[in-house]
Amino acid sequence: MPQFFYNKRLIVLLVSIIILVALIGFSLNDRSKLSWPEQFLKDTIGWFQSVFHQPAEYAAGFFENISEIKNTFEENKLLKARLDEYVELNARVMELEKENERLRGILDKKESLRDYKLIQANVIARNPDQWHELIFINKGEQHGVKKNMAVITSEGMVGKIKQVSQFTSTVQLLSAVDRTNRISAVVKGNKDIFGLIEGYDEKKGALLFKRIPFDVDINLAEKQTVITSGLGGVFPSGLVIGEITEVVPDEHGLTQMAYVKPSAKFFDIDHIMIVERVSTTPEEDLVEQSKGGV
């Protein structure tokens, strides 16, 4: 009996080996058509692969999108920071260019005013209610500033010193409404035209050049520049005031009046120069001589 079972096991083993070898040989053949077990196995594996591949692909794409969004956010944040730096840098460049242009104008003005002493000053305050009348500067008596000194910018004359304290001063602009705000002026040409700057027309934004002789012909086709004459004994001569734009008879019809467009801007003033007159009037010379001066 045991011999029978032993032979049976041997026969089963041999048959199994023969079937396995046959299957291996069968699978190695180059066939155009698969057997149904192979088809079933392959289809089953393919179905499971498709079932698990799609969610895996979605999951991988989701995390990849999150990574791309994070990178985009970081890049956007960096670009915004760079843009803010660019805006700030551009503003600083514009401010430096403006300051450079203003300082160049000041240097040019210094060369043309060699006979006068200049005191540099900055505007430190301005009253909104008197915006076109007064400005306050950071130089005073301790810096050599005196009342009635002329005040200019690189573009032209803007006013005069009205009040002086030890370290600050008040400047009265040419556009101030004040009857005592007068300047002896002249138009240089073949024949000098003398007059007085008295008042300011707010609607036209022009100074009033009055007391021009009625028989004087002012040719507006040519540029007629009004400058200080220096005859008043207060301001030095040659300071540019503005350009004549219109000439009309005065209210009495005995003289003429001209509208003068100011060379300097009264509403935008940051830096000014105080002009100390070097030349003196005969009266001042007599005072200096009485004091023992030359």
Backbone bond lengths (Angstrom), bond angles and torsions (degrees), N, CA, C in turn:
res aa  C-N    CA-C-N  psi(-1)  N-CA   C-N-CA  omega(-1)  CA-C   N-CA-C  phi
1 M - - - 1.476 - - 1.513 111.98 -
2 P 1.325 117.35 -47.91 1.484 117.47 177.33 1.510 111.84 -61.65
3 Q 1.321 117.55 -34.24 1.470 119.59 179.82 1.517 110.54 -64.47
4 F 1.295 117.75 -31.57 1.468 121.72 -178.95 1.536 110.86 -67.77
5 F 1.370 113.32 -45.89 1.480 117.07 179.26 1.521 111.67 -65.27
6 Y 1.295 115.23 -35.62 1.460 118.79 179.33 1.505 110.35 -64.67
7 N 1.314 118.46 -44.36 1.462 121.95 178.71 1.537 110.51 -65.74
8 K 1.320 117.21 -36.10 1.468 121.31 -179.89 1.525 110.83 -64.95
9 R 1.323 116.08 -40.44 1.475 120.07 179.44 1.528 110.84 -66.37
10 L 1.348 114.73 -37.16 1.447 119.54 -179.86 1.524 110.59 -67.69
11 I 1.341 114.75 -40.71 1.467 119.29 179.56 1.527 110.26 -63.97
12 V 1.350 117.17 -42.60 1.476 121.64 -179.75 1.525 110.74 -63.46
13 L 1.349 116.15 -40.30 1.459 120.86 178.98 1.517 111.25 -63.75
14 L 1.345 115.69 -43.98 1.452 119.39 -179.76 1.522 111.26 -64.81
15 V 1.333 115.55 -43.27 1.468 119.20 179.40 1.525 110.69 -62.39
16 S 1.342 115.84 -39.56 1.479 120.09 179.44 1.521 111.17 -64.30
17 I 1.339 114.77 -41.16 1.477 118.17 179.14 1.520 110.62 -64.27
18 I 1.363 115.23 -41.84 1.475 119.39 -179.73 1.526 109.62 -62.46
19 I 1.343 117.76 -42.93 1.474 121.30 -179.05 1.533 111.04 -65.12
20 L 1.365 114.48 -40.19 1.475 118.69 -179.84 1.513 110.85 -65.03
21 V 1.349 116.24 -43.25 1.467 119.69 178.96 1.519 110.05 -64.12
22 A 1.342 116.47 -38.72 1.461 120.05 179.24 1.513 111.39 -64.71
23 L 1.345 114.23 -41.75 1.475 117.98 179.05 1.525 111.93 -65.27
24 I 1.358 114.63 -39.53 1.474 117.90 178.65 1.514 110.64 -63.98
25 G 1.324 114.38 -44.45 1.458 117.43 178.94 1.509 112.22 -65.37
26 F 1.321 115.36 -35.27 1.469 119.90 -179.28 1.528 110.92 -68.11
27 S 1.360 114.93 -37.87 1.476 118.29 -178.33 1.509 112.17 -75.21
28 L 1.335 116.01 -23.70 1.469 118.55 -179.62 1.528 112.75 -80.18
29 N 1.284 117.84 -15.66 1.465 120.39 179.97 1.525 110.60 -69.06
30 D 1.296 116.78 144.49 1.461 123.35 177.69 1.515 108.58 -79.76
31 R 1.387 113.68 97.63 1.449 117.95 -175.52 1.514 109.31 -115.57
32 S 1.310 114.49 147.55 1.458 120.00 179.16 1.523 111.46 -86.41
33 K 1.283 118.24 -14.26 1.455 122.12 -177.03 1.508 109.31 -134.55
34 L 1.361 114.81 132.29 1.451 120.23 -179.86 1.520 109.80 -85.38
35 S 1.314 114.94 155.53 1.461 119.63 176.10 1.519 108.67 -75.84
36 W 1.344 115.11 163.07 1.473 117.24 -175.65 1.513 112.98 -66.28
37 P 1.387 120.76 -33.15 1.483 117.50 174.70 1.528 111.87 -63.15
38 E 1.365 114.95 -40.59 1.464 118.06 179.84 1.524 110.75 -66.02
39 Q 1.318 116.36 -41.99 1.449 120.04 178.09 1.532 111.16 -61.07
40 F 1.351 115.62 -43.78 1.456 120.13 -179.81 1.532 111.04 -62.27
41 L 1.352 115.12 -44.26 1.452 119.69 -179.23 1.519 111.22 -65.89
42 K 1.310 115.81 -43.37 1.473 120.04 -178.77 1.521 111.23 -67.24
43 D 1.336 116.83 -42.75 1.463 119.94 178.89 1.525 111.81 -64.00
44 T 1.355 113.87 -39.91 1.468 117.91 179.71 1.524 111.20 -62.64
45 I 1.345 115.08 -47.30 1.476 119.46 178.75 1.522 110.82 -61.94
46 G 1.339 117.30 -42.06 1.469 120.94 179.06 1.512 112.76 -62.75
47 W 1.351 116.21 -37.78 1.466 119.63 -179.73 1.526 110.40 -66.21
48 F 1.356 114.98 -45.04 1.476 118.05 177.58 1.523 111.26 -63.05
49 Q 1.323 117.68 -37.50 1.463 120.38 178.29 1.521 111.69 -64.32
50 S 1.327 117.03 -42.02 1.458 120.29 179.50 1.522 111.72 -67.88
51 V 1.372 115.06 -36.62 1.461 118.66 179.65 1.526 111.34 -64.26
52 F 1.331 117.68 -43.03 1.462 121.46 -176.91 1.535 112.50 -86.75
53 H 1.343 116.99 -23.15 1.462 119.80 -176.47 1.529 111.55 -71.53
54 Q 1.339 118.46 -40.88 1.465 121.70 -175.85 1.529 111.96 -63.39
55 P 1.357 117.95 -50.05 1.479 117.19 176.23 1.532 112.33 -62.03
56 A 1.330 115.52 -39.00 1.466 118.34 179.52 1.527 110.79 -62.79
57 E 1.342 115.01 -39.19 1.464 119.25 179.05 1.532 110.68 -66.33
58 Y 1.358 115.98 -41.56 1.462 120.08 177.50 1.529 110.98 -62.52
59 A 1.333 115.70 -43.48 1.463 119.97 -179.63 1.519 111.20 -63.43
60 A 1.338 116.03 -43.98 1.468 119.94 178.68 1.524 110.75 -63.23
61 G 1.356 115.77 -41.86 1.464 119.51 178.19 1.513 112.37 -65.30
62 F 1.351 116.94 -36.31 1.462 121.24 179.70 1.526 110.91 -63.51
63 F 1.342 115.46 -49.33 1.464 118.79 179.31 1.525 111.62 -66.71
64 E 1.316 116.30 -32.68 1.470 119.56 177.02 1.527 110.78 -67.12
65 N 1.353 115.72 -39.79 1.473 119.49 177.56 1.526 111.23 -65.59
66 I 1.342 115.93 -40.08 1.462 119.13 177.06 1.521 110.62 -60.55
67 S 1.325 115.74 -42.15 1.463 119.72 179.21 1.530 111.25 -64.09
68 E 1.352 116.27 -41.45 1.460 119.82 178.53 1.525 111.37 -66.02
69 I 1.359 116.55 -40.20 1.465 120.06 178.09 1.529 110.40 -62.87
70 K 1.313 116.56 -42.22 1.457 120.55 178.79 1.514 111.00 -62.65
71 N 1.343 116.02 -43.87 1.467 119.62 178.13 1.522 111.26 -63.93
72 T 1.356 115.85 -40.01 1.470 119.92 178.54 1.518 110.90 -64.50
73 F 1.340 116.99 -40.70 1.463 121.35 178.77 1.527 110.84 -62.44
74 E 1.332 115.81 -45.64 1.463 119.68 178.98 1.526 111.15 -63.53
75 E 1.335 116.13 -41.19 1.468 120.06 179.28 1.531 110.58 -66.10
76 N 1.339 116.51 -40.71 1.460 120.91 178.55 1.534 110.91 -64.10
77 K 1.320 116.32 -41.29 1.456 121.75 178.00 1.521 110.57 -61.96
78 L 1.327 116.17 -42.38 1.461 120.68 178.88 1.526 111.21 -65.50
79 L 1.345 116.13 -42.02 1.463 119.93 179.77 1.520 111.34 -65.37
80 K 1.352 117.39 -38.26 1.466 120.13 177.39 1.522 110.91 -63.91
81 A 1.343 115.32 -40.67 1.464 118.62 178.09 1.520 110.78 -63.53
82 R 1.344 115.70 -42.13 1.463 119.33 177.78 1.523 110.80 -64.43
83 L 1.343 116.60 -37.50 1.466 120.53 179.72 1.527 110.67 -65.98
84 D 1.339 116.27 -41.84 1.468 119.55 176.83 1.524 110.81 -61.94
85 E 1.329 115.78 -41.20 1.465 119.25 177.71 1.525 110.50 -63.71
86 Y 1.339 117.09 -38.27 1.460 120.54 179.74 1.524 111.14 -65.67
87 V 1.354 116.50 -42.87 1.465 120.23 179.43 1.519 110.33 -62.68
88 E 1.348 115.91 -44.50 1.458 119.75 179.49 1.530 110.81 -64.18
89 L 1.325 116.21 -42.51 1.461 120.32 179.41 1.514 111.30 -64.77
90 N 1.337 116.35 -40.39 1.459 120.12 179.07 1.527 111.13 -63.75
91 A 1.339 116.44 -39.86 1.466 119.90 178.15 1.525 110.68 -65.14
92 R 1.332 116.74 -40.40 1.453 120.16 179.16 1.525 110.77 -66.28
93 V 1.329 117.12 -38.91 1.468 120.56 178.41 1.520 110.74 -63.91
94 M 1.351 116.43 -43.70 1.462 119.88 179.11 1.531 111.12 -62.57
95 E 1.344 115.98 -41.15 1.464 119.86 179.47 1.518 110.79 -65.38
96 L 1.345 116.99 -41.58 1.457 120.51 178.83 1.527 111.40 -66.59
97 E 1.346 117.08 -38.30 1.446 120.00 177.32 1.529 110.96 -63.91
98 K 1.342 115.35 -41.41 1.464 119.21 178.80 1.523 110.53 -64.23
99 E 1.342 116.39 -44.31 1.458 120.04 179.33 1.515 111.33 -65.33
100 N 1.338 116.63 -39.16 1.459 121.13 178.41 1.526 111.03 -62.65
101 E 1.337 115.85 -43.22 1.457 119.99 178.76 1.527 111.05 -64.15
102 R 1.347 115.89 -40.67 1.457 119.67 179.36 1.528 111.20 -65.21
103 L 1.337 117.50 -41.88 1.456 121.05 179.76 1.524 111.41 -67.96
104 R 1.340 116.81 -36.11 1.464 119.54 175.50 1.529 110.40 -62.52
105 G 1.324 115.57 -40.72 1.458 118.68 177.53 1.517 111.68 -63.72
106 I 1.345 115.56 -36.75 1.460 119.37 178.59 1.514 110.83 -65.77
107 L 1.327 116.73 -41.43 1.461 119.99 178.67 1.524 111.41 -63.58
108 D 1.341 115.65 -42.21 1.464 118.94 176.88 1.516 110.68 -61.88
109 K 1.340 116.48 -39.35 1.457 120.46 -179.83 1.520 110.61 -67.34
110 K 1.319 117.54 -34.69 1.455 120.14 178.09 1.524 111.00 -61.85
111 E 1.325 116.35 -40.87 1.447 119.96 -178.78 1.520 111.71 -64.67
112 S 1.339 117.10 -32.91 1.453 120.40 -178.91 1.521 112.55 -85.84
113 L 1.323 118.00 -6.61 1.462 121.45 -179.67 1.530 110.35 -122.36
114 R 1.311 116.32 44.73 1.459 120.03 -176.95 1.525 112.54 -65.58
115 D 1.324 116.89 -24.07 1.462 120.36 -179.33 1.517 112.21 -81.44
116 Y 1.310 117.76 -2.19 1.458 121.12 -176.82 1.524 109.52 -122.55
117 K 1.306 114.10 152.82 1.450 119.80 175.22 1.526 108.66 -94.25
118 L 1.302 115.70 135.01 1.468 120.58 -178.30 1.524 110.61 -112.84
119 I 1.311 115.44 136.22 1.464 121.99 175.43 1.529 107.51 -115.96
120 Q 1.317 115.89 115.47 1.461 120.63 -178.26 1.526 109.91 -76.58
121 A 1.320 116.62 141.97 1.462 120.58 179.48 1.526 109.66 -152.75
122 N 1.331 115.08 158.95 1.463 122.13 177.77 1.527 110.19 -117.70
123 V 1.320 115.23 147.87 1.463 120.65 176.15 1.524 108.42 -77.07
124 I 1.338 116.14 126.15 1.466 119.84 -176.91 1.523 112.37 -110.57
125 A 1.329 117.65 -16.11 1.468 119.45 -179.64 1.522 109.28 -160.41
126 R 1.345 113.19 158.62 1.466 119.37 179.18 1.519 107.88 -156.77
127 N 1.328 115.75 127.74 1.458 121.13 -178.28 1.529 109.33 -82.07
128 P 1.341 118.38 122.52 1.471 119.66 179.84 1.517 113.49 -58.80
129 D 1.346 116.58 -31.05 1.466 120.15 -179.86 1.523 111.98 -74.31
130 Q 1.317 116.51 -20.92 1.465 121.36 179.35 1.527 110.37 -126.18
131 W 1.330 115.10 42.92 1.464 121.11 -173.60 1.528 111.92 -61.25
132 H 1.318 117.21 -36.82 1.472 121.42 -178.49 1.525 112.28 -96.05
133 E 1.335 117.13 13.30 1.460 119.26 -177.10 1.525 113.57 -121.69
134 L 1.338 117.21 -46.46 1.466 120.23 -172.51 1.523 111.55 -132.03
135 I 1.333 115.35 146.33 1.462 122.34 168.11 1.526 107.64 -134.91
136 F 1.329 116.27 155.98 1.460 121.21 -178.04 1.523 108.85 -117.69
137 I 1.335 116.58 132.62 1.463 122.17 -174.45 1.520 110.92 -118.87
138 N 1.338 115.82 165.85 1.470 121.78 -173.25 1.525 113.86 -96.33
139 K 1.331 117.95 24.54 1.463 120.90 176.52 1.527 109.05 -128.73
140 G 1.351 115.40 142.13 1.452 119.82 -177.20 1.505 112.51 -139.40
141 E 1.321 115.11 -153.44 1.469 121.33 -175.40 1.524 112.05 -60.91
142 Q 1.331 116.45 -34.59 1.463 120.15 178.94 1.523 112.79 -65.44
143 H 1.317 117.10 -17.00 1.465 121.70 179.84 1.526 112.02 -103.57
144 G 1.338 116.69 6.00 1.456 120.39 178.15 1.512 114.78 93.96
145 V 1.322 117.64 10.06 1.467 121.43 -179.08 1.530 109.22 -80.65
146 K 1.323 115.66 136.52 1.462 121.47 178.45 1.527 109.81 -130.71
147 K 1.311 114.84 159.91 1.460 121.03 -179.54 1.521 110.38 -63.29
148 N 1.352 116.05 142.91 1.469 126.02 176.95 1.525 113.94 75.23
149 M 1.323 118.56 5.86 1.463 119.12 173.58 1.521 109.65 -66.51
150 A 1.323 116.35 143.95 1.461 121.33 179.04 1.522 110.22 -71.46
151 V 1.340 115.58 145.87 1.463 122.00 178.75 1.521 108.55 -123.02
152 I 1.324 116.73 128.12 1.462 121.61 -176.77 1.525 110.36 -131.68
153 T 1.327 114.98 166.28 1.464 123.00 165.33 1.528 106.58 -118.76
154 S 1.301 116.30 -175.36 1.466 118.98 178.95 1.521 112.03 -67.51
155 E 1.338 117.25 -15.22 1.464 121.08 -178.58 1.508 113.12 -93.30
156 G 1.336 117.23 -28.51 1.443 119.93 -178.02 1.513 111.91 162.11
157 M 1.325 115.76 -172.28 1.455 121.87 -176.85 1.528 110.63 -76.24
158 V 1.346 115.48 139.95 1.468 120.25 179.89 1.518 112.76 -120.24
159 G 1.337 118.22 -19.53 1.452 118.89 -179.31 1.502 112.70 169.22
160 K 1.351 115.74 -155.37 1.463 122.29 -179.26 1.521 109.39 -144.31
161 I 1.318 114.95 160.99 1.460 120.58 177.67 1.528 108.84 -73.46
162 K 1.324 116.79 123.92 1.458 121.46 -179.46 1.519 111.83 -100.27
163 Q 1.321 117.71 -44.56 1.458 121.85 179.88 1.524 109.00 -134.84
164 V 1.350 115.13 144.54 1.460 120.63 -177.87 1.517 109.50 -129.73
165 S 1.334 116.56 130.92 1.458 122.27 169.52 1.525 107.43 -115.45
166 Q 1.301 117.10 -171.47 1.459 119.59 -174.37 1.534 113.12 -65.42
167 F 1.336 116.63 -39.89 1.464 118.95 -174.12 1.527 113.22 -126.33
168 T 1.297 118.95 -4.72 1.465 122.30 177.99 1.516 109.50 -137.44
169 S 1.340 114.77 164.79 1.462 119.94 179.52 1.515 109.58 -145.84
170 T 1.333 115.36 160.65 1.460 122.66 176.62 1.520 108.83 -111.17
171 V 1.331 115.64 130.32 1.460 121.54 -179.71 1.519 109.10 -107.11
172 Q 1.318 116.11 127.98 1.462 121.55 174.23 1.525 108.42 -93.11
173 L 1.309 116.66 120.13 1.451 121.34 -177.50 1.522 111.02 -76.03
174 L 1.330 115.92 158.16 1.461 120.60 177.85 1.518 111.51 -64.74
175 S 1.316 116.99 -22.32 1.466 121.26 -179.40 1.519 112.65 -83.86
176 A 1.337 117.85 1.54 1.462 120.98 -179.48 1.524 110.81 -71.08
177 V 1.316 115.88 141.30 1.468 121.53 177.77 1.525 107.73 -84.35
178 D 1.333 115.95 96.21 1.457 121.77 -177.51 1.526 107.95 -154.19
179 R 1.325 116.51 124.87 1.469 120.52 -177.59 1.520 112.17 -65.25
180 T 1.318 116.31 -26.26 1.468 119.54 -179.91 1.525 112.17 -85.10
181 N 1.323 116.73 -2.53 1.462 121.07 -179.31 1.520 109.33 -83.80
182 R 1.323 117.14 80.35 1.461 122.89 -176.38 1.516 110.77 -122.74
183 I 1.336 114.37 148.00 1.459 120.61 178.67 1.517 108.79 -134.64
184 S 1.321 116.19 128.91 1.462 120.30 173.21 1.515 108.48 -74.16
185 A 1.336 116.76 120.20 1.467 121.12 -172.92 1.515 111.01 -129.40
186 V 1.328 115.06 166.69 1.457 121.52 -178.48 1.520 109.54 -151.74
187 V 1.326 116.19 147.92 1.459 122.79 172.30 1.516 106.85 -107.10
188 K 1.332 117.32 116.26 1.454 121.82 -177.38 1.520 110.46 -80.21
189 G 1.314 116.54 136.31 1.455 122.14 178.69 1.513 110.21 -173.27
190 N 1.338 116.52 -159.47 1.463 119.48 175.57 1.522 110.29 -58.09
191 K 1.322 115.70 -34.09 1.451 121.97 175.11 1.515 107.86 -135.05
192 D 1.330 115.25 118.68 1.465 119.65 -177.61 1.523 110.77 -63.60
193 I 1.337 115.85 138.61 1.456 122.19 179.26 1.520 107.86 -113.29
194 F 1.326 116.63 115.05 1.451 121.55 -176.39 1.525 110.88 -99.60
195 G 1.317 115.29 152.53 1.452 121.11 178.05 1.515 110.13 -174.47
196 L 1.319 116.30 -167.98 1.457 122.22 -179.62 1.529 110.14 -128.84
197 I 1.330 115.56 137.09 1.465 120.87 170.92 1.525 106.47 -84.25
198 E 1.329 115.66 112.84 1.460 121.75 -178.65 1.530 109.61 -135.97
199 G 1.302 116.81 106.90 1.459 120.52 174.42 1.517 113.69 94.10
200 Y 1.329 113.09 173.94 1.469 121.48 -175.29 1.523 109.07 -147.63
201 D 1.320 116.65 130.51 1.456 122.47 177.77 1.529 108.40 -94.96
202 E 1.343 116.39 108.47 1.461 120.01 -176.43 1.518 112.55 -67.29
203 K 1.343 117.79 -35.91 1.463 120.29 -178.38 1.525 111.24 -65.17
204 K 1.333 116.58 -42.20 1.467 120.11 -179.51 1.523 112.40 -90.29
205 G 1.326 116.45 -11.74 1.455 119.82 -178.50 1.513 111.39 62.80
206 A 1.334 116.43 40.17 1.465 121.14 -174.51 1.524 110.49 -133.50
207 L 1.339 115.18 147.05 1.458 121.71 173.00 1.523 109.08 -79.74
208 L 1.338 116.12 154.81 1.466 121.55 -178.83 1.515 109.26 -102.59
209 F 1.341 116.34 116.68 1.463 123.62 178.89 1.528 107.17 -100.22
210 K 1.337 116.50 101.40 1.462 121.67 -170.68 1.531 112.01 -105.67
211 R 1.363 113.25 172.87 1.454 123.53 175.35 1.524 112.77 64.02
212 I 1.315 115.52 34.94 1.459 120.39 174.18 1.533 107.31 -83.09
213 P 1.323 119.44 129.66 1.469 120.82 179.36 1.525 111.55 -52.63
214 F 1.333 116.08 141.18 1.457 121.11 -173.75 1.531 112.48 -66.64
215 D 1.340 116.82 -29.98 1.458 120.20 -176.27 1.526 112.90 -86.03
216 V 1.332 117.84 2.34 1.467 121.11 179.51 1.520 109.55 -84.68
217 D 1.330 115.80 130.50 1.472 121.34 179.11 1.531 109.01 -99.79
218 I 1.324 115.35 119.14 1.469 120.98 178.72 1.520 108.61 -103.19
219 N 1.319 116.60 115.90 1.460 122.21 -178.25 1.533 109.54 -85.00
220 L 1.333 115.58 105.34 1.464 119.51 -178.80 1.517 112.74 -76.48
221 A 1.345 116.67 -12.00 1.467 119.11 177.81 1.521 110.47 -66.92
222 E 1.318 116.36 -26.35 1.451 121.30 176.66 1.530 109.04 -102.38
223 K 1.311 115.09 152.65 1.459 119.80 -179.72 1.522 109.66 -68.79
224 Q 1.329 115.68 117.64 1.462 121.57 -179.61 1.528 108.73 -109.11
225 T 1.320 115.54 102.07 1.463 121.22 -177.02 1.518 110.62 -94.36
226 V 1.332 115.50 131.36 1.454 121.80 178.89 1.527 108.59 -97.47
227 I 1.342 115.87 130.46 1.467 121.40 -179.97 1.527 108.68 -131.22
228 T 1.325 115.58 165.50 1.468 119.06 176.19 1.528 109.24 -70.18
229 S 1.328 115.92 140.72 1.466 120.42 -178.58 1.517 112.58 -88.57
230 G 1.334 117.58 -25.06 1.454 120.95 -177.53 1.509 113.39 80.38
231 L 1.346 117.78 -0.95 1.461 121.37 -177.06 1.516 112.62 -78.63
232 G 1.329 117.41 -15.98 1.456 119.95 179.96 1.513 113.21 -76.08
233 G 1.341 116.95 -11.59 1.457 120.75 179.46 1.504 114.07 77.48
234 V 1.345 117.76 4.25 1.466 120.86 -179.24 1.521 111.07 -108.77
235 F 1.331 115.70 -52.59 1.462 120.66 -178.69 1.524 110.48 -99.74
236 P 1.315 117.26 150.66 1.467 119.72 172.86 1.518 110.23 -71.21
237 S 1.299 117.14 162.48 1.460 121.03 179.76 1.520 110.59 -85.63
238 G 1.332 115.04 156.36 1.461 120.44 173.40 1.505 116.13 91.16
239 L 1.348 118.03 2.83 1.467 119.12 177.52 1.529 108.98 -79.70
240 V 1.312 116.61 127.26 1.466 121.35 -176.56 1.523 110.08 -71.79
241 I 1.325 115.45 131.24 1.467 121.36 178.42 1.521 110.97 -105.56
242 G 1.334 117.65 -50.16 1.460 120.30 -179.89 1.511 111.79 174.65
243 E 1.326 115.59 -164.64 1.459 122.68 -175.98 1.525 109.98 -125.74
244 I 1.328 116.24 136.43 1.462 121.40 -179.07 1.529 109.74 -71.97
245 T 1.337 115.58 131.11 1.465 120.78 179.93 1.522 112.85 -114.08
246 E 1.340 116.67 -22.98 1.466 119.85 -176.95 1.530 109.28 -157.67
247 V 1.344 115.67 144.47 1.464 120.93 178.08 1.526 108.39 -126.46
248 V 1.358 115.82 130.31 1.464 121.31 -179.42 1.531 108.56 -137.24
249 P 1.339 118.25 157.31 1.469 120.15 173.56 1.522 109.81 -67.34
250 D 1.319 116.85 148.85 1.454 118.40 178.41 1.516 109.89 -75.56
251 E 1.314 117.42 -179.69 1.459 121.64 -173.21 1.533 112.71 -67.13
252 H 1.321 116.94 -22.74 1.460 119.83 179.44 1.521 112.28 -97.44
253 G 1.314 118.17 -12.01 1.450 121.90 179.35 1.509 114.86 76.73
254 L 1.340 117.31 9.27 1.460 120.37 -178.31 1.527 111.86 -94.33
255 T 1.312 117.19 -28.16 1.461 122.10 178.07 1.528 109.00 -132.51
256 Q 1.310 115.29 -179.19 1.461 120.80 179.34 1.531 110.10 -112.33
257 M 1.304 114.42 158.79 1.454 121.23 175.41 1.531 109.16 -131.45
258 A 1.305 116.63 137.61 1.462 121.72 -179.42 1.526 110.11 -118.15
259 Y 1.332 115.30 143.23 1.462 121.15 172.98 1.525 107.83 -90.36
260 V 1.318 115.21 127.81 1.464 121.16 -176.08 1.524 109.33 -115.90
261 K 1.330 115.72 120.05 1.468 120.53 175.34 1.518 108.97 -78.51
262 P 1.338 119.00 118.20 1.473 120.85 -176.88 1.528 111.98 -60.81
263 S 1.318 115.17 140.84 1.465 119.68 176.05 1.521 111.62 -73.44
264 A 1.318 116.32 -33.77 1.464 121.17 -179.71 1.527 110.21 -95.44
265 K 1.306 115.34 155.72 1.466 122.25 177.71 1.526 108.82 -92.54
266 F 1.319 116.98 123.22 1.454 121.39 -178.75 1.524 112.67 -82.91
267 F 1.324 117.70 -24.48 1.467 120.30 -174.61 1.521 112.49 -88.88
268 D 1.335 118.30 -15.56 1.469 121.40 -176.83 1.526 108.24 -128.60
269 I 1.329 116.10 85.46 1.460 121.35 -177.45 1.525 108.50 -127.18
270 D 1.319 116.71 121.77 1.461 122.27 177.70 1.525 111.80 -114.90
271 H 1.322 114.38 -41.18 1.465 120.19 -175.02 1.524 108.53 -129.29
272 I 1.336 116.65 134.72 1.462 120.59 -179.25 1.529 109.70 -131.61
273 M 1.331 115.27 168.64 1.464 122.04 175.15 1.524 108.51 -129.17
274 I 1.306 115.33 131.27 1.460 121.61 177.65 1.518 107.25 -94.79
275 V 1.333 116.51 126.51 1.458 121.66 -175.24 1.522 109.62 -99.84
276 E 1.322 115.14 117.84 1.455 120.17 175.66 1.526 108.61 -96.52
277 R 1.289 115.64 118.38 1.456 120.93 -177.56 1.527 110.05 -69.47
278 V 1.339 115.58 127.54 1.459 120.72 -179.86 1.516 110.59 -86.97
279 S 1.341 116.75 -46.49 1.460 120.51 179.81 1.515 109.76 -69.03
280 T 1.285 117.06 148.61 1.453 122.29 -176.40 1.509 110.90 -118.17
281 T 1.314 115.26 160.85 1.456 121.34 175.98 1.519 109.30 -83.86
282 P 1.353 118.54 163.66 1.462 119.95 178.10 1.517 112.40 -56.22
283 E 1.342 118.05 -36.88 1.454 120.59 179.26 1.521 110.80 -63.60
284 E 1.329 116.23 -40.22 1.460 119.85 179.59 1.524 110.63 -68.36
285 D 1.335 116.01 -35.70 1.472 119.29 177.29 1.514 111.19 -62.30
286 L 1.371 116.92 -41.20 1.459 120.65 178.78 1.527 111.42 -63.09
287 V 1.358 115.92 -39.05 1.457 120.09 178.01 1.511 111.01 -64.82
288 E 1.349 116.14 -42.93 1.449 119.99 -179.96 1.532 110.58 -64.94
289 Q 1.358 117.00 -39.62 1.443 120.04 179.21 1.523 111.63 -65.66
290 S 1.354 116.99 -38.34 1.455 120.61 178.40 1.516 111.89 -65.45
291 K 1.370 115.10 -25.32 1.469 119.97 177.57 1.509 112.79 -88.57
292 G 1.364 114.79 -1.29 1.450 117.70 -179.03 1.508 113.21 93.44
293 G 1.366 116.09 7.18 1.460 119.74 179.80 1.510 111.56 -81.90
294 V 1.350 115.41 169.25 1.456 120.16 -178.95 1.514 110.04 -96.47
